[in-house]
């Protein structure tokens, strides 16, 4: 047993072992350096010749954004949830807004053009809603008054 252990210690201490270790380390570092560039870097910065300062800024921004995405997953999830909620309810809000605008315009039209000043507020609201929905009850009431 002692012979095997001394043999291993001699191999480790030998200069051949050190050179082999250094060769492996240098091969790994050469492999890291010799990696091909991404296609967009090759196109924009090598072929077209954009400034290197821009590449540095792009890479810093890319690194920051990946770090932000890793660290703030909950915040991003909440943001998209709120955005989805607003997107879902936007048509309802828009429809309600146009309906209210139509009713206000119809009220003004009824009061000015139809000369129905004696009408009460609830009836005016009912007639304006009916008018906005395509009803012709206003014209029938006018004919009854005449």
RABEL-V867688 format. One line per field, one symbol per residue. ss: DSSP state (h for helix, s for strand, l for the rest). A space follows every 50 residues. Layout:
ss=???
This chain:
ss=lhhhhhhhhhhhhlhhhhhhhhhhhhhhhhhhhlllllhhhhhhhhhhll lhhhhhhhhhhhhhhhhhhhhlhhhhhhhhhhhhhhhhhhhhhhhhhhhh hhhhhhhhhhhhhlllllllhhhhhhhhhhhhllllhhhhhhhhhl
